[in-house]
Amino acid sequence: MLIDFHTHIFPEAIAARSIAALESAIRQIQGEDYRKGEPLTCRPATLDGLLSDMQRTHVDRSVCLPIATKPSQTATINRYAETVRSEQALSFGTLHPADPAWETVLEDLKQRGFCGIKLHLQFQQFYIDSPEVLRILQKAEQLDLLVIFHAGDDIGLPPPVYAPPERIRHALDYVSGKNLIAAHLGGWEQWDDVEKYLVGTPIMLDTAFISQFIDPAQCVRIIRNHGAEKILFGSDSPWESPADTLRFLTSLGLTEKEMSQITHENALRLLGSHIA
């Protein structure tokens, strides 16, 4: 069984232009020659594109992670997220840290059956240990909502880094971390600091968009020192194919038990009745 805990989709009407804008931002940061002549995505960034790609790559279930880049988007995005739910795909909700109704939004999402929220603090421009974000993390923990957030640098956004491993560790002084998932193995392109500050803490890490960038030996070290029971398979599709993510993980020489935990057991434990 394979559960992809980190995917992205957009409504059909805006998917193409949303991806085009994101690709343009990536090339502004990385240079116009970055993967020149190659597509930066592996599939159309729509629900149909995701479901079709899941069949091709043998993914049983996917978690879609929407992002509110401004408070006014929250209600519309969460309404769309609610329509995505199916046997194959489910969606987290989202919330912007500047939303004055942040507490009501969280309570409403819980009531509506969402199992968690996605924060992308690089887009939202709030530090993970800021008062605005800490109150969200604390309330989400009270409500038993999962919180997955972009951690570390971002390939298409300039500095500063709003959720580096050191600040994530500081946030753990205020919350238990048991419901937190730091994407990109705890901090994209900041894996030395992941080992220094996050390995061994209660938070979960996912494997999204790391296969082309992390040293395999360091990846194995982080997985084993942190504990495979706290690692989630995530691809970041459409930015990386789950087939490529799985191929990379398979190449690491992890045990059958470790792979089983990463590819589905941990996700099943976290999602529980939401995918029953």
Phi, psi and omega per residue, in radians:
M1 nan 2.502 -3.128
L2 -2.340 2.109 3.080
I3 -2.024 2.115 3.123
D4 -1.651 1.914 -3.015
F5 -1.523 0.046 -3.043
H6 -2.559 1.603 3.084
T7 -2.363 2.864 -3.123
H8 -2.329 2.412 3.014
I9 -2.408 2.831 3.060
F10 -2.297 2.709 2.998
P11 -0.980 2.560 -3.060
E12 -0.885 -0.691 -3.020
A13 -1.186 -0.425 -3.068
I14 -2.090 -0.012 -3.013
A15 -1.044 -0.879 -3.047
A16 -1.096 -0.801 -3.100
R17 -1.290 -0.496 3.078
S18 -1.145 -0.789 3.116
I19 -1.149 -0.704 3.122
A20 -1.051 -0.723 3.116
A21 -1.146 -0.714 3.131
L22 -1.184 -0.707 3.092
E23 -1.097 -0.709 3.099
S24 -1.069 -0.729 3.125
A25 -1.133 -0.676 3.112
I26 -1.073 -0.776 -3.095
R27 -1.278 -0.453 3.028
Q28 -1.153 -0.670 -3.127
I29 -1.400 -0.777 -3.022
Q30 -1.575 -0.232 -3.088
G31 1.837 2.554 -3.067
E32 -1.106 -0.360 -3.132
D33 -1.520 -0.001 -3.117
Y34 -1.073 2.038 -3.119
R35 0.823 0.776 -3.091
K36 -1.018 2.313 3.139
G37 1.443 -0.101 3.123
E38 -1.904 2.535 3.016
P39 -1.210 2.530 3.124
L40 -1.551 -0.145 3.136
T41 -2.118 2.752 -3.063
C42 -1.780 -0.094 -3.084
R43 -2.873 2.874 2.983
P44 -1.077 2.469 -3.028
A45 -1.548 0.788 3.132
T46 -2.093 2.956 3.089
L47 -1.070 -0.781 3.110
D48 -1.068 -0.687 3.096
G49 -1.096 -0.707 3.101
L50 -1.129 -0.840 -3.085
L51 -1.112 -0.677 3.100
S52 -1.138 -0.753 -3.133
D53 -1.194 -0.599 3.083
M54 -1.044 -0.724 3.121
Q55 -1.124 -0.719 -3.123
R56 -1.171 -0.646 -3.043
T57 -1.773 0.131 3.058
H58 1.079 0.698 3.025
V59 -1.604 2.240 -3.091
D60 -1.415 -0.702 -3.141
R61 -2.525 2.612 3.086
S62 -2.249 2.589 3.020
V63 -1.899 2.141 3.134
C64 -1.644 2.410 -3.025
L65 -2.145 1.681 3.132
P66 -1.395 2.782 -3.090
I67 -2.337 2.156 3.001
A68 -1.592 1.966 -3.131
T69 -1.526 -0.153 2.990
K70 -2.623 2.683 -3.044
P71 -0.988 -0.599 -3.072
S72 -1.167 -0.265 -3.128
Q73 -1.476 -0.293 -2.911
T74 -0.980 -0.912 -3.051
A75 -1.091 -0.781 -3.125
T76 -1.111 -0.786 -3.126
I77 -1.131 -0.720 -3.129
N78 -1.196 -0.560 3.041
R79 -1.126 -0.750 3.098
Y80 -1.112 -0.756 -3.137
A81 -1.005 -0.614 -3.131
E82 -1.165 -0.524 -3.117
T83 -1.371 -0.245 -3.056
V84 -1.344 -0.421 -2.994
R85 -0.959 2.250 3.077
S86 -2.705 3.141 3.110
E87 -1.128 -0.543 -3.095
Q88 -1.565 -0.553 -3.033
A89 -2.353 2.494 2.952
L90 -2.346 2.873 -3.065
S91 -2.256 2.434 2.907
F92 -1.305 2.890 2.941
G93 -1.579 -3.039 3.091
T94 -2.507 2.923 -3.094
L95 -2.789 2.455 3.057
H96 -1.736 2.317 -3.103
P97 -1.015 -0.388 3.139
A98 -1.536 0.005 -3.122
D99 -1.173 2.092 -3.130
P100 -1.138 -0.354 3.139
A101 -1.747 0.468 -3.015
W102 -0.931 -0.700 -3.083
E103 -1.208 -0.730 3.100
T104 -1.112 -0.699 3.128
V105 -1.048 -0.808 -3.139
L106 -1.092 -0.782 -3.140
E107 -1.110 -0.674 3.129
D108 -1.159 -0.750 3.124
L109 -1.078 -0.724 3.102
K110 -1.080 -0.783 -3.140
Q111 -1.092 -0.596 -3.102
R112 -1.458 0.035 3.020
G113 1.613 0.168 3.054
F114 -1.224 2.529 3.134
C115 -1.686 -0.155 -3.134
G116 -3.071 -3.136 3.104
I117 -2.281 2.771 3.049
K118 -1.980 2.296 2.980
L119 -2.016 2.391 3.000
H120 -2.188 1.588 -2.961
L121 -1.266 -0.301 3.022
Q122 -1.157 -0.803 3.080
F123 -1.212 -0.688 -3.026
Q124 -1.459 -0.259 3.035
Q125 1.035 0.865 3.003
F126 -2.303 2.392 3.089
Y127 -1.281 2.554 -3.105
I128 -1.048 -0.499 -3.125
D129 -1.830 0.347 3.048
S130 -1.318 2.716 3.114
P131 -0.987 -0.637 -3.105
E132 -1.133 -0.672 -3.140
V133 -1.424 -0.679 -3.139
L134 -1.034 -0.664 3.141
R135 -1.169 -0.576 3.066
I136 -1.164 -0.786 -3.140
L137 -1.093 -0.704 -3.138
Q138 -1.160 -0.773 -3.141
K139 -1.174 -0.708 3.120
A140 -1.075 -0.682 3.096
E141 -1.119 -0.733 3.101
Q142 -1.050 -0.661 -3.100
L143 -1.493 -0.046 -3.079
D144 1.052 0.746 3.030
L145 -1.766 2.378 3.022
L146 -1.267 2.601 3.044
V147 -2.269 1.989 3.039
I148 -1.855 2.358 -3.069
F149 -2.444 2.577 3.040
H150 -1.112 2.286 -3.133
A151 -2.154 2.406 3.116
G152 1.512 -2.850 -3.109
D153 -1.169 2.989 3.083
D154 -2.344 2.346 -3.042
I155 -1.130 -0.376 -3.064
G156 -2.091 0.242 -3.121
L157 -2.328 2.517 -3.108
P158 -1.366 2.928 3.018
P159 -1.097 2.872 0.099
P160 -1.394 2.948 3.049
V161 -1.595 2.142 -2.999
Y162 -1.582 -0.299 3.086
A163 -2.363 1.131 3.052
P164 -1.346 2.786 -3.107
P165 -0.931 -0.683 -3.109
E166 -1.124 -0.719 3.116
R167 -1.258 -0.582 3.048
I168 -1.069 -0.751 3.118
R169 -1.085 -0.662 3.096
H170 -1.116 -0.677 3.106
A171 -1.069 -0.502 -3.137
L172 -1.256 -0.101 2.980
D173 -1.309 -0.248 -3.040
Y174 -2.002 -0.303 3.110
V175 -2.396 2.809 -3.112
S176 -1.253 -0.531 -3.100
G177 1.519 -0.072 -3.042
K178 -1.162 -0.373 -3.137
N179 -1.878 0.179 -3.063
L180 -1.737 2.475 3.098
I181 -2.231 1.973 3.100
A182 -1.590 2.005 -3.087
A183 -1.228 2.899 3.035
H184 1.058 0.719 3.124
L185 0.973 0.683 2.994
G186 1.580 -0.188 3.131
G187 2.892 1.677 -3.047
W188 -0.993 2.220 -3.133
E189 1.074 0.310 3.082
Q190 -2.269 0.688 -2.975
W191 -1.282 -0.380 3.005
D192 -1.102 -0.724 3.115
D193 -1.262 -0.506 3.023
V194 -1.037 -0.784 3.121
E195 -1.134 -0.599 -3.099
K196 -1.320 -0.699 -2.956
Y197 -1.949 -0.467 -2.954
L198 -1.961 -0.508 -3.111
V199 -1.027 2.237 -3.136
G200 1.645 -0.150 3.083
T201 -1.394 2.991 -3.094
P202 -1.302 -0.248 -3.008
I203 -1.231 2.689 3.037
M204 -1.513 2.698 3.041
L205 -2.186 2.529 3.016
D206 -1.953 2.964 -3.014
T207 -1.789 0.310 -3.020
A208 -1.117 2.292 2.962
F209 0.955 0.746 3.118
I210 -2.003 -0.311 -2.890
S211 -1.064 -0.578 -3.106
Q212 -1.547 -0.057 -2.934
F213 -2.153 -0.495 -3.043
I214 -1.652 2.534 3.027
D215 -1.179 2.219 -3.086
P216 -0.971 -0.686 -3.134
A217 -1.120 -0.681 3.107
Q218 -1.186 -0.646 3.119
C219 -1.069 -0.821 3.113
V220 -1.068 -0.732 -3.130
R221 -1.076 -0.771 3.125
I222 -1.116 -0.805 -3.120
I223 -1.036 -0.813 -3.050
R224 -1.337 -0.639 3.132
N225 -1.300 -0.563 3.098
H226 -1.378 -0.636 -3.121
G227 1.950 2.119 -3.113
A228 -1.072 -0.364 3.103
E229 -1.251 -0.085 3.117
K230 -2.100 0.416 3.118
I231 -2.088 2.331 -3.141
L232 -2.018 2.378 3.018
F233 -1.174 2.185 3.043
G234 -2.574 2.456 -3.086
S235 -1.837 -0.542 -2.950
D236 1.325 0.352 3.062
S237 -0.903 2.311 0.313
P238 -1.588 0.135 -3.090
W239 -1.401 -0.392 3.008
E240 -2.523 2.426 3.122
S241 -1.291 2.381 3.059
P242 -1.030 -0.463 3.077
A243 -1.120 -0.692 3.106
D244 -1.206 -0.702 3.097
T245 -1.077 -0.799 -3.133
L246 -1.138 -0.709 3.117
R247 -1.057 -0.737 3.125
F248 -1.115 -0.837 -3.128
L249 -1.096 -0.686 3.133
T250 -1.114 -0.541 -3.110
S251 -1.302 -0.178 -3.018
L252 -1.414 -0.191 -3.131
G253 1.354 0.449 3.081
L254 -1.224 2.727 3.132
T255 -1.257 2.865 3.088
E256 -1.035 -0.686 3.124
K257 -1.140 -0.786 3.122
E258 -1.054 -0.768 3.132
M259 -1.135 -0.675 3.124
S260 -1.124 -0.718 3.093
Q261 -1.083 -0.815 -3.044
I262 -1.220 -0.748 -2.999
T263 -1.365 -0.441 -3.140
H264 -2.767 -0.560 -3.030
E265 -1.084 -0.778 -3.122
N266 -1.146 -0.695 3.125
A267 -1.136 -0.745 3.121
L268 -1.065 -0.692 3.124
R269 -1.119 -0.745 -3.094
L270 -1.275 -0.708 -3.038
L271 -1.458 -0.486 3.024
G272 0.852 -2.171 -3.031
S273 -1.172 -0.261 -3.102
H274 -1.169 -0.382 3.118
I275 -2.129 0.281 3.133
A276 -1.221 nan nan
